[in-house]
Amino acid sequence: MNNYTLDTRCLQAGYQPANGEPRQLPIIQSTTFKYDSSEDMGKLFDLEASGYFYTRLANPTSDHVADKIANLEGGSAAMLTASGQAASFYSIFNIASCGDHVISCSTIYGGTYNLFAVTMKRMGIDFSFLPPDCSEEELKAAFRPNTKAVFGETIANPALIVFDIERFARAAHAHGVPLIVDNTFATPILCRPFEHGADIVIHSTTKYMDGHGAAVGGCIVDSGRFDWTKYPEKFPGLCTPDASYHGITYTKRFGLEGAYITKAVAQLMRDLGSVQSPQNAFLLNLGLESLHLRMERHSQAALAVAQFLSEQEEVSWVKYPGLPGDSCYALTKKYLPKGASGVVSFGVKGGRKAAEAFMKGLRLASIVTHVADAKTCCLHPASSTHRQMTDEELAAAGVSPDLVRLSIGLEAPEDIIRDIRQALDGIR
Ligand SMILES: *Cc1c(COP(=O)(O)O)cnc(C)c1O
């Protein structure tokens, strides 16, 4: 498939039916798989034969969809998870344990921040949060002997800061750890983090990949390029035998291409079980079939809305990484040359109150916690997704109290703009 463009691969990568098989990806809605003898099944458990036996560990529908996403990202292996949160958690917990440390960019999704700063902290994993524009000295000083990974979002939700992937990859690699990038807002259509040095990519497939607000899901993709065996003392889980899984050493048995994802499935999915249902994997695949068209349209319409907003006198500021003059514009040109995705944020003059009045006035755009949907939607993070955060934490995450986040859908751009204009009229 790799000699085709990404557009074609959105449709044809992953599932390729043989003669007489269904053209559309079949939903294998079965928890379990039948064998003729316990001997046959024993071979699967001994890893002498490959095959399916229980959907918590592997399912053909989900595997085909994971293969498509691995192909789109240019990775060596991928797995689906029940949600983006599960993908974030597994991506780090697969290589960090109690007593370890991880560096994260501070401009990340609120749910990820909570996961790292509260829940994973309770598990004994310590996180340092660094601003995306931190100095080289700050970045260098953040690494500790027990640091296991660096984490950031290609386009931060909701701060819309573009992550300098190459810079953070260089720093991570200089300290012998991988860079994990949450590529949810960009999708591989707009940015492929592996081409810029990232080692692991994760997604909330709930967003643009599904794209229709239908199914919560996540995905982890491995580039297969990080050489864990160079640092066996740092990554014992990948480089020494796993007593809970046939005494296998993942890097030896599955190579650099397969070790990380196989371990995440065989250990974490087996024990924690955040599995994506075959039905949801099917819905995700339908979304992926039009991802290339949707990302282009979302990006064009969002740029038009951002330009419009920047010309309205009720608007105090506009943040869209694709807007010329935006603080991230140079990084956008470098990492997102095909478009800066569909999310725009802005402030209304009059602060929090005016922001709430504006939202109330919208007719076409609906107030939902969701983003990255085919239908235009709108959110006030300070009073919803980010309400657990202190003012200082909000500022570090790049979220001000007057920030309104608009996720520009696939409706006609002129209708979306008309709706925004009439809602601005209503706050006067
Ligand atoms: C939504 C989101 C997540 C969490 O994903 P869920 O599918 O809601 O669990 C993680 N990262 C980013 C950037 C997101 O937008």
The ligand as a Gaussian input file, in Angstrom:
#p B3LYP/6-31G(d) Opt

LIG

0 1
 C      -10.126000      13.879000      23.659000
 C       -8.667000      13.811000      23.749000
 C       -8.025000      12.813000      24.494000
 C       -8.807000      11.791000      25.285000
 O       -9.480000      10.940000      24.437000
 P      -10.864000      10.174000      24.805000
 O      -11.113000       9.414000      23.563000
 O      -11.889000      11.203000      25.114000
 O      -10.566000       9.305000      25.976000
 C       -6.656000      12.784000      24.490000
 N       -5.926000      13.701000      23.815000
 C       -6.504000      14.681000      23.087000
 C       -5.663000      15.653000      22.360000
 C       -7.887000      14.769000      23.036000
 O       -8.453000      15.759000      22.325000

